[in-house]
């Protein structure tokens, strides 16, 4: 599947819909609760050096950037969706990004962007970053 696609559209575990489980609201109730929760879905794309769009909570990309990762704004995607408050509008915005790429990029153009030096630099940087984090974790155990 990865050989036949150019980027991932990730649906994270949390998308910003009311954060609750069995009717219990977590936001503000539990001090450990995080509205942006990054899972293996994003880490997998980073590890396998794949650009991605994220259907997730508001500021998922911002948190990744704060952790030191680079994202793909203005290379292939318009990442302004990460700032949208309403989870449904944010989701539709990500899907619209995907539709725009399909409708406006020929396969050769998309392949050129994916294989560009700028994209390769970001993918390699993120790959090295995630491996450094894994090394630090392994050494601390």
N, C-alpha and C positions, 0 to 999 in steps of 0.2 A: 504494500500500500504506500509506504513512504517513497518508494522509487517512482511512483506515478503521480505524486503531488508535489507542490512547490512550497506550501506553508501549511500550518495547522490552525484550525479554529478550535480553541480550547473552551470547553464549558467547565468552569471551576465548580467545586463543591458548593461554595456560597456565591450567589449571584446578586445579593442585595435585596432580595425579597425579604419580607419581615423575618428577622432572625429568631426563629423559635423552634422548639421541638416539643411535640405533643402539647401545644398550647402554652408553653412556658417561654416567655420572652427573655432572651439572653442579654441583649444590649442594656447596659446600665445595672443589671442585676448581679452579674458575676464579674469580679475584677479581672479575671483571667481571659475574658472573652475578647476576641479580636475580630473586627469586622472584615479585615482583609486576611484571608487564610489561604496561603499558597501551598498547593499540594504537589504530589508527584506528577500531575498532569503538565504543569508548567516546567518542572525540573526535567521531565522526559524530553520535552522539546528543546530545552537548552542543552542537555547532554548530547542529544543527537543532532545538534547544530541546525535547527530548523526555525525559521521565522514564524511568528504566531500572532494571532489576534486572540483576545481573552474575553469571553463572556463570564464576567466575575463581578465582584463588588467594586464600587466606586473606589478609585485610587489603587487598584491592583498593580497597574504599571508603575505608578508613582512609588509604591512601596518597593517594587523590584529595583527601581532606579536608586532609591535611598539605600538599598542593600549593596549597591555598587554595580548592578547589571545595566547593560545598555539595551534599549528597545529600538524599534524600527520606524519611528515617526519620520514622515516625509521621505523615506526611502521607498517604501511600498504602501504603507498604511498612514492614514490620518488618525492619530491616537487621541484626538480630542474626546472621543467617546468615554475615555477614562474619567472625565470630569462631570459626566452627566449624573444628576442625583437620582432620577427615577430609573429603577432597575429594568423596567420594560422598555423604556425609550433607549436606554443604554444597550440593551440586547438587540433591539431593532437596528441601532446604529452600527453595531458590529456586523450584523447580517447584511446591512446595506453596503458596508465597506467591502465585504466579500463579493457582493453582486457587482459593485463598481469595478473591482479588479477583473472579474470575469468579462464584463461588458466592454472595458476600455483597453485591455492589454491583450495583444496577440500572444500566442505561446512563445514565439521567439523573443518578444519584448519581455515577457515575464521571466523567461529563462535567463535573459541578459541581466535583469535586475537581481535575480536570485544568485547568479554566479558573479556578480560584480565585486571588485575589490572592497568596496565600502561594506557590502553585506558580509563578505567573508571575514572582514576584520571584526565586525560585531559578533558574529557567530563564534569565531575562535576566542575572542575576549571572554564571552560569557561561558564558553566551555571551560576555559582555564580557570575562571572565577569559581565555578561550581566545584571543580576538582580541588581547588585550594581549600574551599570550605569543607569538603569531604575529608581532606587530609587533616585539617585542624581537628575535626570531630573524631577521626580515628585515633589521633595522637592523644587526645584528652581522655580516652577510655581506658 
